[in-house]
Amino acid sequence: MSIDPPLLDILACPYCKADIKLTLDEKGLKCVKCHRVYPIKDEIPVMLIDEASIEPERRTKD
């Protein structure tokens, strides 16, 4: 499962407004600044701060 690249271009972290990247396992979207990971459920990004987890710096797909 992959998120459409044009969608990734317009999405931003709701917490700090920074860019997001797809995680390596493609199960979430990770903020490049605050490292919050927003889950992808049923191919839909859940961009809610309360649903995010915070992970270490390097787990995104470039």
N, C-alpha and C positions, 0 to 999 in steps of 0.2 A: 504494500500500500504506500502510495506517495501523495504528497500534497502538491497541488498544481503550483508551479513556480510563480505565475503572476499573483496568486493568492499570498504566497510567502513574501513577495515584494511589498504588499500593502499592509500586512499584519505587523503589529508592534506589541511589545510587552505592555499589558495594561497597568503594571505597577510603576515602571520607570520610563516607559515609552521608547526603549531601545529596540534595536533589530532583534529578530529571532531567527534561529536556525533549526532545521530538522535534526532530531537526535539520531545517533548511529543506528539504533534499533528501529527507527521510524515510528515509534509509539508515542512521541511527544515533540513539542516545540520548545526549545530552550533559549532563554534570553542571554544575549552575549554580554550584558552588563551585570545584572543581578543574579544570574544563574538559576532563575526559576524555570521549572519545566512544567509546561501545560500539557495535559494528556490529550491524546487523540482517541475519541471513542466513536465507533461506527463511522469512521472516516471523517469525523467532524472535530475540529480543534475546540477544546473547552478552554476558552480564554478567560477564566475566572480566577482571581487571585487566591481565593479560598481553596480552589481545587489544585493549585500548583504545589510542587515540592521544590526544595532547593538542593541542588547537586553541585559537586565540585566542578571546576572550570572546564575540563576538556572532554565532553561527550557530545559533540555535534558533527554533523556531516557537512563538509565544506563544499 
